[in-house]
Amino acid sequence: MDDGESLDGWPEDDYPGGWFGTSWGAPICDDGNHLPTPVGEPCTDCKVPIFDGDQGLSVPFIFRRGDGLHAWKLTHIHIDCFRAGQQMTSTQLYVDGER
């Protein structure tokens, strides 16, 4: 993982995340930040590169760097990978009796 940007560089007035590709009808596609498709960047879930025409989300990931300071970087996930992860989480919560 690269060193990311220091949290000192966190954009105070503008959330850096959003969605990319064509709308899939979710509310974020109406009200959210429409970003350029991050062609060539890997999906954080399936690791397959994002291609032109893909749909998905770009989400800030906050982590601790090797020097102990916190940093952030924008990560990307295909919308189908995101939905599959949501389904798995919802199913597991239901099975575990937490829902």
Rosetta constraint file for C-alpha pairs under 8 A:
AtomPair CA 3 CA 65 HARMONIC 6.28 0.50
AtomPair CA 3 CA 71 HARMONIC 7.33 0.50
AtomPair CA 4 CA 71 HARMONIC 5.58 0.50
AtomPair CA 4 CA 72 HARMONIC 5.31 0.50
AtomPair CA 4 CA 73 HARMONIC 5.09 0.50
AtomPair CA 5 CA 9 HARMONIC 6.32 0.50
AtomPair CA 5 CA 10 HARMONIC 7.84 0.50
AtomPair CA 5 CA 71 HARMONIC 5.17 0.50
AtomPair CA 5 CA 72 HARMONIC 5.32 0.50
AtomPair CA 5 CA 73 HARMONIC 6.28 0.50
AtomPair CA 6 CA 10 HARMONIC 7.26 0.50
AtomPair CA 6 CA 69 HARMONIC 7.61 0.50
AtomPair CA 6 CA 70 HARMONIC 6.44 0.50
AtomPair CA 6 CA 71 HARMONIC 4.33 0.50
AtomPair CA 6 CA 72 HARMONIC 6.48 0.50
AtomPair CA 7 CA 70 HARMONIC 6.22 0.50
AtomPair CA 7 CA 71 HARMONIC 5.00 0.50
AtomPair CA 7 CA 72 HARMONIC 6.37 0.50
AtomPair CA 10 CA 72 HARMONIC 7.81 0.50
AtomPair CA 11 CA 15 HARMONIC 6.64 0.50
AtomPair CA 11 CA 16 HARMONIC 6.96 0.50
AtomPair CA 16 CA 59 HARMONIC 7.61 0.50
AtomPair CA 16 CA 60 HARMONIC 6.90 0.50
AtomPair CA 16 CA 74 HARMONIC 7.59 0.50
AtomPair CA 17 CA 33 HARMONIC 6.96 0.50
AtomPair CA 17 CA 57 HARMONIC 7.53 0.50
AtomPair CA 17 CA 58 HARMONIC 5.06 0.50
AtomPair CA 17 CA 59 HARMONIC 4.74 0.50
AtomPair CA 17 CA 60 HARMONIC 6.01 0.50
AtomPair CA 17 CA 74 HARMONIC 7.05 0.50
AtomPair CA 18 CA 28 HARMONIC 7.72 0.50
AtomPair CA 18 CA 32 HARMONIC 5.91 0.50
AtomPair CA 18 CA 33 HARMONIC 4.56 0.50
AtomPair CA 18 CA 34 HARMONIC 5.81 0.50
AtomPair CA 18 CA 35 HARMONIC 6.19 0.50
AtomPair CA 18 CA 57 HARMONIC 5.83 0.50
AtomPair CA 18 CA 58 HARMONIC 5.27 0.50
AtomPair CA 18 CA 59 HARMONIC 6.69 0.50
AtomPair CA 19 CA 28 HARMONIC 7.34 0.50
AtomPair CA 19 CA 29 HARMONIC 6.93 0.50
AtomPair CA 19 CA 32 HARMONIC 7.05 0.50
AtomPair CA 19 CA 33 HARMONIC 6.30 0.50
AtomPair CA 19 CA 34 HARMONIC 5.18 0.50
AtomPair CA 19 CA 35 HARMONIC 5.80 0.50
AtomPair CA 19 CA 55 HARMONIC 7.55 0.50
AtomPair CA 19 CA 56 HARMONIC 5.66 0.50
AtomPair CA 19 CA 57 HARMONIC 4.29 0.50
AtomPair CA 19 CA 58 HARMONIC 5.76 0.50
AtomPair CA 20 CA 34 HARMONIC 5.76 0.50
AtomPair CA 20 CA 35 HARMONIC 5.11 0.50
AtomPair CA 20 CA 36 HARMONIC 5.88 0.50
AtomPair CA 20 CA 37 HARMONIC 5.10 0.50
AtomPair CA 20 CA 38 HARMONIC 7.83 0.50
AtomPair CA 20 CA 54 HARMONIC 7.66 0.50
AtomPair CA 20 CA 55 HARMONIC 5.51 0.50
AtomPair CA 20 CA 56 HARMONIC 5.38 0.50
AtomPair CA 20 CA 57 HARMONIC 6.10 0.50
AtomPair CA 20 CA 58 HARMONIC 7.32 0.50
AtomPair CA 21 CA 35 HARMONIC 7.99 0.50
AtomPair CA 21 CA 36 HARMONIC 7.43 0.50
AtomPair CA 21 CA 37 HARMONIC 5.86 0.50
AtomPair CA 21 CA 52 HARMONIC 7.83 0.50
AtomPair CA 21 CA 53 HARMONIC 5.82 0.50
AtomPair CA 21 CA 54 HARMONIC 5.55 0.50
AtomPair CA 21 CA 55 HARMONIC 4.25 0.50
AtomPair CA 21 CA 56 HARMONIC 6.61 0.50
AtomPair CA 22 CA 53 HARMONIC 7.43 0.50
AtomPair CA 22 CA 54 HARMONIC 7.84 0.50
AtomPair CA 22 CA 55 HARMONIC 6.16 0.50
AtomPair CA 23 CA 29 HARMONIC 5.54 0.50
AtomPair CA 23 CA 55 HARMONIC 7.68 0.50
AtomPair CA 24 CA 29 HARMONIC 7.16 0.50
AtomPair CA 24 CA 55 HARMONIC 7.92 0.50
AtomPair CA 25 CA 29 HARMONIC 6.39 0.50
AtomPair CA 25 CA 30 HARMONIC 7.77 0.50
AtomPair CA 26 CA 30 HARMONIC 7.18 0.50
AtomPair CA 27 CA 31 HARMONIC 6.26 0.50
AtomPair CA 27 CA 32 HARMONIC 7.60 0.50
AtomPair CA 28 CA 32 HARMONIC 4.46 0.50
AtomPair CA 28 CA 33 HARMONIC 7.69 0.50
AtomPair CA 29 CA 33 HARMONIC 7.77 0.50
AtomPair CA 29 CA 34 HARMONIC 7.17 0.50
AtomPair CA 35 CA 58 HARMONIC 7.99 0.50
AtomPair CA 37 CA 50 HARMONIC 7.66 0.50
AtomPair CA 37 CA 51 HARMONIC 7.77 0.50
AtomPair CA 37 CA 52 HARMONIC 6.51 0.50
AtomPair CA 37 CA 53 HARMONIC 7.67 0.50
AtomPair CA 37 CA 54 HARMONIC 7.40 0.50
AtomPair CA 37 CA 55 HARMONIC 7.81 0.50
AtomPair CA 38 CA 50 HARMONIC 6.35 0.50
AtomPair CA 38 CA 51 HARMONIC 7.72 0.50
AtomPair CA 38 CA 76 HARMONIC 7.63 0.50
AtomPair CA 39 CA 49 HARMONIC 7.13 0.50
AtomPair CA 39 CA 50 HARMONIC 4.99 0.50
AtomPair CA 39 CA 51 HARMONIC 5.01 0.50
AtomPair CA 39 CA 52 HARMONIC 5.79 0.50
AtomPair CA 40 CA 49 HARMONIC 4.96 0.50
AtomPair CA 40 CA 50 HARMONIC 5.25 0.50
AtomPair CA 40 CA 51 HARMONIC 6.33 0.50
AtomPair CA 41 CA 49 HARMONIC 5.20 0.50
AtomPair CA 41 CA 50 HARMONIC 5.56 0.50
AtomPair CA 41 CA 76 HARMONIC 7.36 0.50
AtomPair CA 42 CA 46 HARMONIC 7.94 0.50
AtomPair CA 42 CA 47 HARMONIC 4.95 0.50
AtomPair CA 42 CA 48 HARMONIC 5.36 0.50
AtomPair CA 42 CA 49 HARMONIC 4.09 0.50
AtomPair CA 42 CA 50 HARMONIC 5.93 0.50
AtomPair CA 42 CA 76 HARMONIC 7.04 0.50
AtomPair CA 42 CA 77 HARMONIC 7.94 0.50
AtomPair CA 43 CA 47 HARMONIC 4.65 0.50
AtomPair CA 43 CA 48 HARMONIC 5.60 0.50
AtomPair CA 43 CA 49 HARMONIC 5.96 0.50
AtomPair CA 43 CA 50 HARMONIC 6.38 0.50
AtomPair CA 43 CA 75 HARMONIC 7.57 0.50
AtomPair CA 43 CA 76 HARMONIC 5.31 0.50
AtomPair CA 43 CA 77 HARMONIC 4.59 0.50
AtomPair CA 43 CA 78 HARMONIC 6.23 0.50
AtomPair CA 44 CA 75 HARMONIC 6.54 0.50
AtomPair CA 44 CA 76 HARMONIC 5.94 0.50
AtomPair CA 44 CA 77 HARMONIC 5.49 0.50
AtomPair CA 45 CA 77 HARMONIC 6.36 0.50
AtomPair CA 45 CA 78 HARMONIC 7.97 0.50
AtomPair CA 45 CA 81 HARMONIC 6.38 0.50
AtomPair CA 45 CA 82 HARMONIC 7.84 0.50
AtomPair CA 46 CA 81 HARMONIC 7.05 0.50
AtomPair CA 50 CA 54 HARMONIC 6.41 0.50
AtomPair CA 50 CA 78 HARMONIC 7.46 0.50
AtomPair CA 54 CA 78 HARMONIC 7.04 0.50
AtomPair CA 55 CA 78 HARMONIC 5.87 0.50
AtomPair CA 55 CA 79 HARMONIC 5.73 0.50
AtomPair CA 56 CA 76 HARMONIC 7.10 0.50
AtomPair CA 56 CA 77 HARMONIC 5.55 0.50
AtomPair CA 56 CA 78 HARMONIC 4.26 0.50
AtomPair CA 56 CA 79 HARMONIC 4.13 0.50
AtomPair CA 56 CA 80 HARMONIC 7.68 0.50
AtomPair CA 56 CA 82 HARMONIC 7.89 0.50
AtomPair CA 57 CA 76 HARMONIC 5.69 0.50
AtomPair CA 57 CA 77 HARMONIC 5.42 0.50
AtomPair CA 57 CA 78 HARMONIC 6.59 0.50
AtomPair CA 57 CA 79 HARMONIC 6.51 0.50
AtomPair CA 58 CA 74 HARMONIC 6.25 0.50
AtomPair CA 58 CA 75 HARMONIC 5.50 0.50
AtomPair CA 58 CA 76 HARMONIC 4.36 0.50
AtomPair CA 58 CA 77 HARMONIC 6.55 0.50
AtomPair CA 59 CA 74 HARMONIC 5.53 0.50
AtomPair CA 59 CA 75 HARMONIC 5.28 0.50
AtomPair CA 59 CA 76 HARMONIC 6.20 0.50
AtomPair CA 60 CA 72 HARMONIC 6.32 0.50
AtomPair CA 60 CA 73 HARMONIC 5.56 0.50
AtomPair CA 60 CA 74 HARMONIC 4.37 0.50
AtomPair CA 60 CA 75 HARMONIC 5.95 0.50
AtomPair CA 61 CA 72 HARMONIC 5.40 0.50
AtomPair CA 61 CA 73 HARMONIC 5.49 0.50
AtomPair CA 61 CA 74 HARMONIC 6.09 0.50
AtomPair CA 61 CA 75 HARMONIC 6.39 0.50
AtomPair CA 62 CA 70 HARMONIC 6.86 0.50
AtomPair CA 62 CA 71 HARMONIC 5.72 0.50
AtomPair CA 62 CA 72 HARMONIC 4.35 0.50
AtomPair CA 62 CA 73 HARMONIC 6.82 0.50
AtomPair CA 63 CA 70 HARMONIC 5.57 0.50
AtomPair CA 63 CA 71 HARMONIC 5.59 0.50
AtomPair CA 63 CA 72 HARMONIC 6.16 0.50
AtomPair CA 64 CA 68 HARMONIC 5.79 0.50
AtomPair CA 64 CA 69 HARMONIC 5.62 0.50
AtomPair CA 64 CA 70 HARMONIC 4.32 0.50
AtomPair CA 64 CA 71 HARMONIC 6.16 0.50
AtomPair CA 65 CA 69 HARMONIC 5.50 0.50
AtomPair CA 65 CA 70 HARMONIC 5.85 0.50
AtomPair CA 65 CA 71 HARMONIC 6.50 0.50
AtomPair CA 77 CA 81 HARMONIC 6.56 0.50
AtomPair CA 77 CA 82 HARMONIC 6.42 0.50
AtomPair CA 78 CA 82 HARMONIC 6.26 0.50
AtomPair CA 79 CA 83 HARMONIC 6.11 0.50
AtomPair CA 80 CA 84 HARMONIC 6.10 0.50
AtomPair CA 81 CA 85 HARMONIC 6.19 0.50
AtomPair CA 82 CA 86 HARMONIC 6.23 0.50
AtomPair CA 83 CA 87 HARMONIC 6.13 0.50
AtomPair CA 84 CA 88 HARMONIC 6.22 0.50
AtomPair CA 85 CA 89 HARMONIC 6.18 0.50
AtomPair CA 86 CA 90 HARMONIC 6.05 0.50
AtomPair CA 87 CA 91 HARMONIC 5.98 0.50
AtomPair CA 88 CA 92 HARMONIC 6.04 0.50
AtomPair CA 89 CA 93 HARMONIC 6.12 0.50
AtomPair CA 90 CA 94 HARMONIC 6.22 0.50
AtomPair CA 90 CA 99 HARMONIC 7.96 0.50
AtomPair CA 91 CA 95 HARMONIC 6.15 0.50
AtomPair CA 92 CA 96 HARMONIC 5.96 0.50
AtomPair CA 93 CA 97 HARMONIC 6.12 0.50
AtomPair CA 93 CA 98 HARMONIC 5.05 0.50
AtomPair CA 93 CA 99 HARMONIC 5.56 0.50
AtomPair CA 94 CA 98 HARMONIC 5.90 0.50
AtomPair CA 94 CA 99 HARMONIC 5.03 0.50
